[in-house]
Amino acid sequence: MFDIDKARADTPGADNQIHFNNAGAALMPECVVEALKGHLDLEAEIGGYEAAGRTLDAQNRAYAAAAEMINCSPGDIAIVENATVAWCAAFYGLAETFHPGDRILTARAEYGSNYISYLQIAKRKGVIIDTVPNDETGQLSLDALENMIDERVKLITVTHVPTNGGLVNPAAGIGRVARAAGVPYLLDACQSVGQIPVDVEEIGCDMLTATGRKYLRGPRGTGFLYIRPNMLDRFEPLTLDNHAATWTGRDTYEIKPDARRFENWEDYVAGKIGLATALDYALEWGIENTHARLMELAGSLRHQLDNVKGVTVRDIGAETCGIVTFTADGFDASGIKAEMAKKGVNITHSTRFSTRLDMDERNLDAVVRASLHYYNTEDELTRFMAALDRVMSAR
């Protein structure tokens, strides 16, 4: 049984509003807030460098906890400012090895920021971006992916849980294709780590990126990069400093032997400690328990939305998650978001600028996005539906 009373008691903001924007930024548990405040207080009392020196064990716990979360070694983890920094470190570093005519394979529901990076590298390096068709469920087609592999494919890069459709792409299946072909595989797990089980050995990805602020319930300004050890010989970080490398002689330097070569010297120490605390807190609940709770809540919300005249649930894929998206006839998504906010409900909307290829293919301009977490309740679902009914009835 899921202890919802404890989950909400541990969450200071749980009773302030209905927070269904967890894929944006989840509410932090009290232990994470205390960890952040505690270190900031220490910095104020004794100085930033001195506080960092006293809390090395707490900082280092972030590597071990992240490794436990995704099943790798602590040395395979770099703690960085956010998932974008992590993703760019992996993608742009590897992209430096590309040549004209090389191919990047990605998904139709790829996130806009990632796709802009593909376009930039295509312009800069002369590479070709190929999107893999979806199967009949709306997820990336593994058969199509396999058929698109040739000697020019230098990277498979996919968003595990896209922003706009409740979809969970078949990450492990993609990994099997990538391993068989010997093609590097970058997985954007920004919206999956913390809500569904993620095992890099089972998935077979070579690089993975994650954020602290979403389903891990950590602080903003935190994230991490996983990189498989054999990838360290494939490319170097685009930038190095005296944390990532050591100046060994007038004309020589030596790069760190593990994933920390992708970090830089100045970091957010309080955030790192807060992230470690959030990871430990998530591990205490158990990701399998979290996932089961989210599937129950999201399934209930989809069912209730399906029964509302004029509302269309827009989730796709053979597997869905805690993100629920929908449209309402005669209403724009941003308007629904604004009106629900007036009623104490936090949701957001996702536009075609975030996932242009997928939205264009489905003829959608925007969708309303309600993203749940395990501390949400069935009563909140009922109140959400009542608030949505008032919004739709007011016109």
N, C-alpha and C positions, 0 to 999 in steps of 0.2 A: 504494500500500500504506500502511496506517495504522501509524505507528511506536508501537506499544503500549509498547515498552520505554522510550522517551523519556517517554511520557505518565505512566507509573507512576514513573519515576525523578524526574520533576518534582513528584510528589505525595507529600508526607511521610507521609500517613496511609493510603496505598494498601495497605500490607502489614499494617496493624494489625487489620483486620477486613474482612469483605465489606460494602462500603458500597453498599447498594441503596436509599438514601433521598435521592437527589439532587434530587428534586422538593421535598424539605423544605429541605435545605441540602447542597450539594455540598462535597466536600473541596477546600480551596483549594490551588492550586499554590504551590510554594516562592516564586516571584517575587512573588506577592501577599502572602504572609506577610512577606517581607523588606521590601516597600514599607510595610506597616503598621507593622512594628517600627521601621523606619528613621525614619519620621516621628515616632513616639512618642518615640524616643530623642532626636531633635532638639528636640522640645518640652521634654523634661526638661532638656536641656543649655542651651537659650537662651531658652525661654519660648514659650508658645503663639502669641501674636500674631506674634512675631519669626519663628518657624518657618513660620507661614502666609505671611508676606511673602517668605520665601526660596524657597517652593515653588509660586509662582503658575503657572509653566509646567506643572508636573506636575499641578496641580489642573485647569487649563484643558484638559488633554489628555482629561479625562473627557467633555467636551462633544463634542469632535471624534471621539473613539472611539465614543461612543454614536451619533452621527450617522452614522458610517460603517457601524455595525452594522445600522441600520434604514433607511438611505438617505434622509437629510434633511440640513438645514443645522444647524450647531452652535447657532445662535440659536433653533432650534425645541426645544431640550432644556433642561429644568430638572433639576438634580441635587437630590434630596430624601432624606429619612430612610429611606424604604422605599416599596414599591409601594402600600401602603394610603394613605399620605400623598399620593402622586401621584394615585391614583384618586379619592380624596375631593376633592382640589383641583379636578379636572376636573368630577366629577359634581355636587358641591354648588354649585360656582360657576355651572354652567349651569342647575342646578335652580332657582336664584333667579329665573330668567326665566320659569318655568312658571306656568301659571294653572289654575284648576279645570277639569277635563275634558280637559286635555292628556294624551297617552298616551306611555308608555315601553314599547318593545318589547324583550324580552330572551329568552334561551334557557331551555329546560327544565333544562339542566344548569348553570345559573348558580350561582356560588359564594355560599355563605351570607352572608358579610360584605357582598357587594354587594347581595344581595336585601334584607337588613335595611335598608340605606340606601334602597332603593326604597320599602319599606314606610313608613319614616319620612317620606320626602318625600310619599308618597301621603296620609299622615295630616296632614301639615303644610300641604300645598298643594292637596289635593283632586285629584291626578292619578290616572290609571288605569294599573295595571301589567298588560300583556298578554304572556303567554308564547307564543312561536312554537312550533307543533308540530314534532316531529322527522319526518324522512323515514324510509323503510324501513330505512336503515342505522343510525339512531340519532343522526345529526347534525341540526343545525338545517335545516329544510326551506326552501330558497330560494323555492320556489313559494308556500309558505304565507306567508313573510315579505312577498313582493311583494303578495299578496292582502290583507294586513292594513294596508297603507299607506293612510292618508287624511290630510286636512289637520290633524288633531289630533295626529298623531305628531310629537313634538318631540325624540325621542332614540331611537336604536338602540344598545343597550349589551350586549355579549356577552363572555364569557370564551372566549378562543381555545382554550386547552387546559384543560378542567375538571380538577378534582382527583381524580376518582374513576372514570374509565372508559377511559383510554388514548385518548380521543377528541381529534381536531383538528377544530374547527368550521371551516366553509368561509369563512374570513375575507374573501378576495378577492371571493367571490360576494356576501357580505353588503354589501361596499363598493360593488359595482356597483348594488345595489338602493338603497342609501342615497344615492349620488350622483345617481342618476336622479330620486329623490324630493326631493332637496335637504334631507335630514334629517341632522343631526349624528350621528356614529358614534364611539362610545367602545369601544376594544378593550382588554380586560384581557389583556395578553400576559405575565403574571407567569411562566407555566410554558412559554412558547414561545420567548421571546428567549434565545438561547444553545443551543437544541437543534434548532431548525428555521429555515430561512431566513425572515426577516421583513423585508419591504420595504413601507414605508408608502405609497409611490407605487403599487405594484402592488395593495396591499390597499385603498387608498382611505379609510383611517380618518382622522378628524379629530383624534382624541386617542388616545394609547396609553400604557400604563403597564407598567413592568418593574421587577424586583428584581435586586439583585446576588447574593444568596446562593444562588440555585438553579442553573440551568444555566450561568450566566455564571461560576460558581465564584469570585465576589467575596465581600467581607466582609458579614456581617450588618449591618443598620442602614444600608444603602445602596439606592438605587433611582433611577429617573428617570421623568420625564413628557415625552412628546412632544406638542406641540400645533401644529397647522397654523396658519400665520400669519393666515389669514383668520378664524380663530376668536377671535383676540384682541379683535376688535371686537364679538363676540357677548356677552361677559360679562367681568366683572372677578373677580380672586381675592376670596374671602370675607374674607381678612385681608391687610393690608399692613403693612410696617415700613420702616425706613430703608435696607433693601437692595432691597426690591421697588419702592420709590418714593422720590422725592426731595421733601422739604418745600421748596417753592419760594417761599412767602410765608406771611404770617400765616394766611391762610384757603385756601391752595392747595397742591396736591401734583401731581407728575407721575409716572405709573407707568412702569416700565421698558418699552421698546418691544418686548421679545421674551419668550421663555418664562421667563426668569429672574425675571419678576414673580411667579412661583409659588414662589420660594424665600424663605427668611428669612435674616437676617444671620448667626445662629449656625449653623454646620454642622460636620459630622464631617470635618475636614480629612484626617486619616489615612485614613478610610474612602473619601473621594473619590479620593485618590491610589491606594488599593488597588483601587477600582472601575475606574479608568482602566487600571491594570495588568492587571486581569482581562479587560477588554474587548480590550486589545491582544493578550493571550495567546490569547483565543478567535479573534480575527481572524487570527492567525498560523496556527492550525490550519485555518481555513476552515470556515464554517458548513455548507457542502455536504458536506465530509468528515465533520464531526461528525454530521450528520444521517444520512448513509449508514451510519456505524459504529453509531449508535444503533438504526437500523431493523434492522440485521443481528442485534444482540444481543437486542433486544426480540422480534423474530420467533422467534429460537431459544428464548427462554424461554417464550413462549406455546406453541410447539410441544411443548416438554417438559412443561409443565403440562397441556396437553390430553390427554396420555397417562397421567395419574395418575388412578386410580379415585377418585371422590369429590370431585375438584377441578373447578371450573367457572371458566374464564376469563370475566371480566365486561366485557371491552373492547368498545366499540361504535364505529360510525362508518365512513365510507368510507375515511378516512385515520386511522391510528393513529400513536403516537409512542413515546418511550422509557419511558412509564409503563405498567406492566403490573398489572392488578388481577384478583383472583380470590377465590373463596370455597371453603371445604372443608366438606363435609357433617359435621355433628356438632361443629364447632369454631367458636368465635367469633373474629372477626378480631383483637381485642385480645389474646386468649390466644396466638394464633399469633405475633403480634409479640413478646410477652414471652418465649416459649419460644425463638424464633429469636435473640433478643438474647443469651440465655444461651449460645448456640452461636457467638457472634461475628458475627452477621449483623444488619446495620442495615436494617430495613424499617419501615413504619408501617401504619396502617389509617385508612380514611376512613369516617366515619359519615354517617347521614342528615342530621345537623345541618349538614354542610358543603354538601350538595347535595340538599336535602329533596325538591324536585319530581321530580328524576330518580330518586332512590332510592325514593320512594313509588311512582312509576310502574312501576319494575322489581321492586317488592316486596322490597327489600333493606334490611337494617338497617345493615350495614357490609361493607366489602370490605378485603381485604389489599392493600396497595400496595407493589410493588417498582419503584422508579424507577432506571433505569440511566444511566450516563454512559460516555463513550468510553474512559475509563481502566479500566473493568471488563473482565473477560476471560471467555473461554469456560470456562476452568478454574473461575472463580468461579461460573459458572452451574451447573456440575456439582456443586460443593460446596454450593451453595444447595439444589439439588434433593435431595442426600443429607441435608442438615440437615432439610429439610421432611419427608422420609420418616421420619426418626427421631422428629420431633415427632408425626407422625400415627400412627406405629406404637406410640408409648408409651402410648396410651390403650387 
